[in-house]
């Protein structure tokens, strides 16, 4: 018997073929065109405005590290190298120093002559200077004789290799309770401030320290003295 018209198989029409072709095109792999930016496996020398390589990570360009120190207010324009052990120094062609003895004192803001506006201005200035440096060293470890993690962001290879910190347990790059901003440039300045966590980068329940050493005060001895003072102050 004959099938009802509504269930009868119909002969493909030109419009049906066109619809199927359009559907196939929508689901087909997209081909790169000159107007599209595309990721490529080509070497850097073959990159163009349309074809580029991602990610570009290499020694000195670590996305996790860069994001981490960006949270500390430093956006590196050049290379940034993380140092957590002596082997990291060797890879950079630096020799690890011996034990660094504290030299002089580093004053806490609000506890003497150093005012909060002065430390705030110094922090703003040193962060800009470090961000513009062609090479940054980010040394991390525990304050000597404690389990208080500390991060040193510096443009000085001598400071980075001084061995001021003790090796800490391995961890991913992250802002630490004590951050030291050390730059050989700028006016002579040394000081630190203890503050409550901002609730964004640091918990509001935690105290954090920001230290600035610049100019002639950017020495391993002054850094060692500052870190010892900061470790005491942060626990008070």
C-alpha positions as CSV (number, residue, x, y, z in Angstrom):
1,X,0.0,0.0,0.0
2,X,1.1,3.6,-0.5
3,X,2.7,5.5,2.3
4,X,1.0,8.7,3.4
5,X,2.5,11.8,1.7
6,X,3.8,13.1,5.1
7,X,6.0,10.0,5.7
8,X,7.2,9.3,2.1
9,X,10.9,9.7,1.5
10,X,11.4,12.7,-0.7
11,X,14.0,13.2,-3.3
12,X,16.9,15.5,-2.3
13,X,16.5,19.0,-3.7
14,X,19.1,21.6,-4.6
15,X,18.1,23.6,-1.4
16,X,18.6,20.5,0.7
17,X,22.1,19.9,-0.7
18,X,23.0,23.6,0.0
19,X,21.7,23.3,3.6
20,X,23.8,20.2,4.2
21,X,26.9,21.9,2.7
22,X,26.4,24.9,5.0
23,X,26.1,22.6,8.0
24,X,29.3,20.8,7.1
25,X,31.1,24.1,6.7
26,X,30.0,25.2,10.1
27,X,31.4,22.1,11.7
28,X,34.5,21.8,9.6
29,X,37.9,22.9,11.1
30,X,38.5,26.6,10.7
31,X,41.3,27.4,8.3
32,X,43.6,30.3,9.0
33,X,43.3,33.3,6.7
34,X,45.6,36.3,6.3
35,X,43.1,38.3,8.4
36,X,43.2,35.9,11.4
37,X,45.9,35.7,14.1
38,X,46.9,32.1,14.6
39,X,49.1,30.1,16.9
40,X,51.9,28.4,15.1
41,X,54.7,25.9,15.7
42,X,57.0,27.9,13.6
43,X,60.3,29.1,15.2
44,X,60.3,32.8,16.4
45,X,62.3,33.8,13.3
46,X,59.3,32.8,11.1
47,X,56.7,34.7,13.2
48,X,54.5,37.3,11.5
49,X,51.7,39.6,12.6
50,X,49.3,36.8,11.7
51,X,51.2,33.8,13.0
52,X,52.8,33.7,16.5
53,X,54.0,31.3,19.1
54,X,52.3,30.9,22.5
55,X,53.3,30.4,25.2
56,X,56.7,32.1,25.0
57,X,58.0,31.0,28.4
58,X,61.8,30.7,28.7
59,X,64.4,31.3,31.3
60,X,63.7,34.7,32.6
61,X,60.1,34.7,31.5
62,X,57.9,32.7,33.9
63,X,54.3,33.6,33.8
64,X,53.5,32.3,37.3
65,X,56.4,34.3,38.7
66,X,55.5,37.5,36.8
67,X,51.9,37.3,38.0
68,X,53.1,36.7,41.5
69,X,55.5,39.7,41.7
70,X,52.8,41.8,40.0
71,X,50.7,41.2,43.1
72,X,53.6,42.8,45.0
73,X,53.3,45.9,42.8
74,X,56.2,45.2,40.4
75,X,55.5,44.6,36.7
76,X,58.7,43.4,35.1
77,X,59.6,45.0,31.8
78,X,62.6,42.6,31.4
79,X,63.7,39.2,32.6
80,X,62.8,38.0,36.1
81,X,64.7,35.0,37.6
82,X,63.5,33.1,40.7
83,X,66.1,31.9,43.1
84,X,65.2,29.4,45.8
85,X,68.4,27.4,46.0
86,X,72.1,27.6,45.2
87,X,71.6,25.6,42.0
88,X,69.4,28.5,40.6
89,X,72.4,30.9,41.1
90,X,74.7,28.5,39.2
91,X,72.3,28.4,36.3
92,X,72.5,32.2,36.1
93,X,76.3,32.2,36.3
94,X,76.3,33.6,39.8
95,X,78.3,32.3,42.8
96,X,76.6,31.8,46.1
97,X,78.0,34.0,48.9
98,X,78.7,32.8,52.4
99,X,76.8,33.8,55.5
100,X,76.0,37.5,55.4
101,X,76.3,39.3,58.7
102,X,73.8,42.1,59.6
103,X,75.3,45.6,59.3
104,X,73.7,48.7,60.8
105,X,70.0,49.0,61.5
106,X,66.8,49.4,59.5
107,X,64.1,51.4,61.1
108,X,60.4,50.5,61.2
109,X,58.0,53.2,60.1
110,X,55.9,54.7,62.9
111,X,58.4,53.6,65.6
112,X,60.8,56.5,65.3
113,X,61.9,59.2,62.9
114,X,60.6,57.3,59.8
115,X,57.1,58.3,58.9
116,X,54.4,56.4,57.0
117,X,54.3,58.9,54.2
118,X,58.0,58.6,53.7
119,X,57.9,54.8,53.5
120,X,54.9,54.9,51.2
121,X,56.7,57.3,48.8
122,X,59.8,55.1,48.9
123,X,57.7,52.0,48.1
124,X,56.0,53.6,45.2
125,X,59.4,54.8,43.7
126,X,61.2,51.5,44.1
127,X,58.5,49.5,42.6
128,X,58.6,51.6,39.5
129,X,62.4,51.4,39.3
130,X,62.4,47.6,39.7
131,X,59.7,47.2,37.1
132,X,61.8,49.1,34.6
133,X,65.0,47.0,35.2
134,X,66.3,44.8,32.4
135,X,66.9,42.0,34.9
136,X,65.3,41.2,38.2
137,X,66.2,38.6,40.7
138,X,63.5,37.2,43.0
139,X,65.1,35.4,45.9
140,X,62.9,33.5,48.3
141,X,63.5,31.6,51.5
142,X,63.0,31.7,55.3
143,X,64.3,34.4,57.5
144,X,67.3,33.0,59.3
145,X,66.4,31.1,62.4
146,X,62.7,31.2,61.7
147,X,60.0,29.7,59.5
148,X,58.9,33.1,58.2
149,X,58.9,33.1,54.4
150,X,60.6,36.1,52.8
151,X,60.8,37.4,49.2
152,X,63.6,39.7,47.9
153,X,62.9,41.5,44.6
154,X,66.1,43.1,43.5
155,X,68.1,44.4,40.4
156,X,71.3,43.6,42.2
157,X,73.1,40.3,41.4
158,X,75.3,40.8,44.5
159,X,72.2,41.0,46.7
160,X,70.5,38.1,45.1
161,X,73.6,35.9,45.5
162,X,74.4,37.0,49.1
163,X,72.6,34.1,50.7
164,X,70.7,36.2,53.2
165,X,67.8,33.7,53.4
166,X,67.7,30.0,54.4
167,X,66.2,27.5,52.0
168,X,62.5,27.0,52.5
169,X,60.2,24.1,51.5
170,X,59.4,24.0,47.8
171,X,56.3,26.0,46.8
172,X,54.8,27.7,43.8
173,X,55.6,31.4,43.3
174,X,53.3,33.4,45.6
175,X,53.5,36.6,47.6
176,X,55.1,36.0,51.0
177,X,54.7,37.7,54.4
178,X,57.9,39.7,54.1
179,X,58.8,41.4,50.8
180,X,62.0,43.3,50.4
181,X,62.4,45.8,47.5
182,X,66.1,46.3,46.9
183,X,67.4,48.6,44.1
184,X,70.9,49.9,43.6
185,X,69.4,53.0,41.9
186,X,67.7,55.9,43.5
187,X,68.3,57.9,46.6
188,X,69.8,56.3,49.7
189,X,66.9,54.9,51.7
190,X,66.3,52.1,54.2
191,X,63.2,51.3,56.2
192,X,60.2,48.9,56.5
193,X,56.6,49.0,57.5
194,X,54.4,46.4,59.2
195,X,50.7,46.4,58.0
196,X,47.6,44.4,58.2
197,X,46.8,42.2,55.2
198,X,44.7,43.9,52.6
199,X,42.1,41.1,52.3
200,X,43.0,40.6,48.6
201,X,46.6,39.5,48.2
202,X,47.0,38.8,51.9
203,X,44.5,37.7,54.6
204,X,43.3,40.4,56.8
205,X,44.2,38.2,59.8
206,X,47.9,38.4,58.9
207,X,50.6,41.0,59.3
208,X,52.8,41.7,56.3
209,X,56.1,43.6,56.0
210,X,57.3,45.7,53.1
211,X,60.9,46.8,53.2
212,X,62.8,49.3,51.0
213,X,66.6,49.5,50.5
214,X,67.8,51.8,47.7
215,X,71.0,53.5,46.6
216,X,74.0,53.0,48.9
217,X,71.7,51.2,51.4
218,X,71.1,48.4,49.0
219,X,73.7,46.1,50.5
220,X,73.6,42.5,51.7
221,X,74.6,43.5,55.2
222,X,71.7,46.1,55.4
223,X,69.3,43.5,54.0
224,X,70.3,41.0,56.6
225,X,69.8,43.5,59.4
226,X,66.4,44.6,57.9
227,X,65.2,41.0,57.6
228,X,66.1,40.2,61.2
229,X,64.2,43.3,62.4
230,X,61.2,42.6,60.2
231,X,61.0,39.0,61.4
232,X,60.8,40.2,65.0
233,X,58.3,43.0,64.2
234,X,55.9,40.8,62.3
235,X,55.4,38.5,65.2
236,X,54.8,41.2,67.8
